[in-house]
Amino acid sequence: MTKTYPILACGLLLTLIASVVARQPAAVPANPTLGCRATPAELEANKKVALEFFRTTGADRVALADPSYKQHNPAFKKRAEENKVSDYEEFSELSRGGQWRRPLVPLFRVSSSSSG
């Protein structure tokens, strides 16, 4: 009966190791992913444009955007829909410092309490 315990312990250990290995997240895909047709030069150019987008403002930033630009921020998307303009037109107007007729409505409100 004493020989059974080491065998059971090994079995439990192997089961534990197998369950831990099974829970490991899938490997992160290589960048770029397999099947990507962009050349290394194109990827580098895209990285430069993306970085430049966050370094610039105004007309310089708008020049980096394509007219097929799609807005993903729900507040800006809603405002573009309400003003009946494209996502690009909304982005262009706001990037150049313009204001539309309606102010931006926050998605949530932060209440402030003052003491005194």
C-alpha beads as a LAMMPS data file, in Angstrom:
LAMMPS data file: protein, C-alpha beads

116 atoms
115 bonds

1 atom types
1 bond types

-500.0 500.0 xlo xhi
-500.0 500.0 ylo yhi
-500.0 500.0 zlo zhi

Masses

1 110.0

Atoms # bond

1 1 1 0.000 0.000 0.000
2 1 1 2.940 2.347 0.557
3 1 1 3.977 1.947 -3.081
4 1 1 0.583 3.270 -4.212
5 1 1 1.079 6.760 -2.773
6 1 1 4.041 7.731 -5.010
7 1 1 2.137 6.522 -8.068
8 1 1 -0.959 8.499 -7.055
9 1 1 1.180 11.562 -6.318
10 1 1 2.803 11.352 -9.764
11 1 1 -0.615 10.957 -11.386
12 1 1 -1.972 13.985 -9.540
13 1 1 1.106 16.019 -10.422
14 1 1 0.813 15.127 -14.113
15 1 1 -2.900 16.017 -14.075
16 1 1 -2.125 19.347 -12.426
17 1 1 0.604 20.156 -14.959
18 1 1 -1.676 19.214 -17.864
19 1 1 -4.466 21.459 -16.579
20 1 1 -2.089 24.406 -16.112
21 1 1 -0.644 23.958 -19.598
22 1 1 -4.158 23.716 -21.074
23 1 1 -5.076 27.079 -19.491
24 1 1 -2.136 28.935 -20.988
25 1 1 -3.248 31.661 -23.397
26 1 1 -2.582 31.117 -27.061
27 1 1 0.722 32.423 -28.299
28 1 1 0.657 36.030 -29.431
29 1 1 0.767 36.100 -33.222
30 1 1 3.811 37.510 -34.913
31 1 1 3.598 41.101 -36.024
32 1 1 2.549 41.275 -38.814
33 1 1 0.253 38.284 -38.816
34 1 1 0.658 35.488 -41.299
35 1 1 -0.953 36.356 -44.597
36 1 1 -0.245 40.074 -44.268
37 1 1 0.674 41.403 -47.686
38 1 1 2.249 44.655 -46.523
39 1 1 5.955 44.937 -47.112
40 1 1 8.282 45.877 -44.244
41 1 1 8.650 49.329 -45.858
42 1 1 4.853 49.778 -45.938
43 1 1 4.557 48.723 -42.294
44 1 1 7.252 51.196 -41.313
45 1 1 5.533 53.979 -43.273
46 1 1 2.225 53.182 -41.536
47 1 1 3.918 53.337 -38.128
48 1 1 5.360 56.759 -38.959
49 1 1 1.939 58.082 -40.009
50 1 1 0.325 56.700 -36.849
51 1 1 2.945 58.336 -34.627
52 1 1 2.738 61.606 -36.548
53 1 1 -1.040 61.637 -36.077
54 1 1 -0.565 61.985 -32.320
55 1 1 2.230 64.558 -32.622
56 1 1 0.288 66.995 -34.813
57 1 1 -2.868 69.069 -34.514
58 1 1 -5.165 71.036 -36.771
59 1 1 -4.805 70.941 -40.531
60 1 1 -1.609 68.875 -40.290
61 1 1 -3.532 66.120 -38.495
62 1 1 -6.447 66.285 -40.940
63 1 1 -3.994 65.885 -43.837
64 1 1 -3.013 62.479 -42.419
65 1 1 -6.609 61.193 -42.426
66 1 1 -8.303 59.591 -45.392
67 1 1 -11.825 60.701 -46.414
68 1 1 -12.965 57.128 -45.682
69 1 1 -12.011 57.671 -42.000
70 1 1 -14.379 55.899 -39.589
71 1 1 -14.934 57.351 -36.134
72 1 1 -15.067 54.851 -33.273
73 1 1 -15.778 57.238 -30.395
74 1 1 -19.539 56.951 -29.776
75 1 1 -19.936 60.586 -28.708
76 1 1 -18.289 61.966 -31.851
77 1 1 -20.061 59.416 -34.045
78 1 1 -23.432 60.466 -32.610
79 1 1 -22.661 64.123 -33.152
80 1 1 -21.687 63.502 -36.784
81 1 1 -24.959 61.635 -37.324
82 1 1 -26.965 64.445 -35.701
83 1 1 -25.239 67.034 -37.903
84 1 1 -25.710 64.810 -40.960
85 1 1 -22.017 64.843 -41.880
86 1 1 -19.505 62.066 -42.466
87 1 1 -17.103 60.886 -39.771
88 1 1 -14.299 62.513 -41.752
89 1 1 -16.104 65.881 -41.926
90 1 1 -16.738 65.804 -38.168
91 1 1 -13.102 64.933 -37.488
92 1 1 -11.878 67.592 -39.909
93 1 1 -14.019 70.365 -38.428
94 1 1 -13.107 69.577 -34.821
95 1 1 -9.407 69.077 -35.599
96 1 1 -9.261 72.514 -37.127
97 1 1 -10.765 74.027 -33.978
98 1 1 -14.287 74.455 -35.293
99 1 1 -17.471 73.919 -33.373
100 1 1 -20.700 72.429 -34.620
101 1 1 -24.079 73.845 -33.733
102 1 1 -24.651 71.441 -30.865
103 1 1 -22.121 71.001 -28.082
104 1 1 -20.689 67.595 -27.369
105 1 1 -22.856 65.753 -24.863
106 1 1 -20.802 63.733 -22.376
107 1 1 -21.483 60.011 -22.241
108 1 1 -21.644 60.200 -18.454
109 1 1 -21.783 62.907 -15.849
110 1 1 -19.476 63.268 -12.867
111 1 1 -21.199 64.697 -9.857
112 1 1 -19.193 67.015 -7.688
113 1 1 -19.992 67.622 -4.086
114 1 1 -18.665 70.659 -2.356
115 1 1 -18.201 70.780 1.338
116 1 1 -18.581 74.009 3.216

Bonds

1 1 1 2
2 1 2 3
3 1 3 4
4 1 4 5
5 1 5 6
6 1 6 7
7 1 7 8
8 1 8 9
9 1 9 10
10 1 10 11
11 1 11 12
12 1 12 13
13 1 13 14
14 1 14 15
15 1 15 16
16 1 16 17
17 1 17 18
18 1 18 19
19 1 19 20
20 1 20 21
21 1 21 22
22 1 22 23
23 1 23 24
24 1 24 25
25 1 25 26
26 1 26 27
27 1 27 28
28 1 28 29
29 1 29 30
30 1 30 31
31 1 31 32
32 1 32 33
33 1 33 34
34 1 34 35
35 1 35 36
36 1 36 37
37 1 37 38
38 1 38 39
39 1 39 40
40 1 40 41
41 1 41 42
42 1 42 43
43 1 43 44
44 1 44 45
45 1 45 46
46 1 46 47
47 1 47 48
48 1 48 49
49 1 49 50
50 1 50 51
51 1 51 52
52 1 52 53
53 1 53 54
54 1 54 55
55 1 55 56
56 1 56 57
57 1 57 58
58 1 58 59
59 1 59 60
60 1 60 61
61 1 61 62
62 1 62 63
63 1 63 64
64 1 64 65
65 1 65 66
66 1 66 67
67 1 67 68
68 1 68 69
69 1 69 70
70 1 70 71
71 1 71 72
72 1 72 73
73 1 73 74
74 1 74 75
75 1 75 76
76 1 76 77
77 1 77 78
78 1 78 79
79 1 79 80
80 1 80 81
81 1 81 82
82 1 82 83
83 1 83 84
84 1 84 85
85 1 85 86
86 1 86 87
87 1 87 88
88 1 88 89
89 1 89 90
90 1 90 91
91 1 91 92
92 1 92 93
93 1 93 94
94 1 94 95
95 1 95 96
96 1 96 97
97 1 97 98
98 1 98 99
99 1 99 100
100 1 100 101
101 1 101 102
102 1 102 103
103 1 103 104
104 1 104 105
105 1 105 106
106 1 106 107
107 1 107 108
108 1 108 109
109 1 109 110
110 1 110 111
111 1 111 112
112 1 112 113
113 1 113 114
114 1 114 115
115 1 115 116
